[in-house]
Amino acid sequence: MKFKIRILLLNDSIGVAIDQIYLNNIIALTNYYFWPKTDAWKLIQIEIGSKNWLNENEKILILNRLTEILNSWKKSQK
């Protein structure tokens, strides 16, 4: 499966959401979560954890990529 991370860059936060690309259709897997105002990583972990059709490797790949994005944004804010 293919996934897309949607990103909204704001002055003091970053919004992230996950989409699944399936048969050329984009399906929203999660809502937008804004970090550091919320624990976006944890909320997305919970949301994708409830998706039974995603296997564990896909969930890990999504969360690892999300970690990279959040860490990169955090470094750019310093």
C-alpha positions in Angstrom: 0.0 0.0 0.0 1.0 3.6 -0.5 0.6 6.3 2.0 0.8 10.1 2.0 1.6 12.4 4.9 -0.1 15.7 4.6 1.7 18.6 6.3 0.5 22.1 7.2 3.4 24.4 8.3 2.2 27.1 10.6 4.2 29.8 12.5 4.3 27.9 15.8 3.2 24.4 15.0 3.0 21.7 12.3 -0.1 19.9 11.3 0.1 16.3 10.1 -2.4 13.8 8.8 -2.0 10.4 7.0 -3.8 9.4 3.8 -3.8 6.0 2.0 -3.6 5.9 -1.7 -5.7 3.0 -3.0 -6.5 2.4 -6.7 -5.7 6.0 -7.5 -8.1 7.2 -4.8 -6.9 9.1 -1.7 -8.5 8.0 1.5 -8.0 10.0 4.8 -6.7 7.6 7.5 -6.4 10.2 10.2 -7.5 13.7 11.1 -5.0 16.6 11.2 -3.1 16.9 14.5 -1.0 19.9 15.4 2.3 19.4 17.1 3.4 20.6 19.7 -0.1 21.7 20.7 -1.1 18.1 20.9 0.9 14.9 20.9 0.3 14.4 17.2 2.6 11.3 17.1 0.6 9.5 19.8 -2.8 10.5 18.4 -1.8 9.2 14.9 -0.4 6.0 16.5 -3.8 5.4 18.2 -5.8 6.2 15.0 -3.7 4.0 12.7 -3.7 1.3 15.4 -7.4 1.0 15.0 -7.1 0.3 11.2 -7.2 -3.5 11.1 -6.3 -3.7 7.4 -2.9 -2.1 8.0 -0.2 -4.6 8.9 2.3 -3.8 11.7 5.2 -3.1 9.2 3.1 -0.4 7.5 2.2 1.1 10.8 5.8 1.2 11.9 6.9 2.8 8.6 4.3 5.5 8.9 5.3 6.3 12.5 9.0 6.3 11.7 8.5 8.7 8.8 6.3 10.9 11.0 9.0 10.9 13.7 11.5 12.1 11.1 9.2 14.9 9.9 8.5 16.1 13.5 12.1 16.0 14.5 13.1 17.9 11.4 10.5 20.6 12.1 11.6 20.8 15.7 15.3 21.3 14.7 14.2 24.0 12.2 12.5 25.9 15.0 15.7 26.3 17.1 
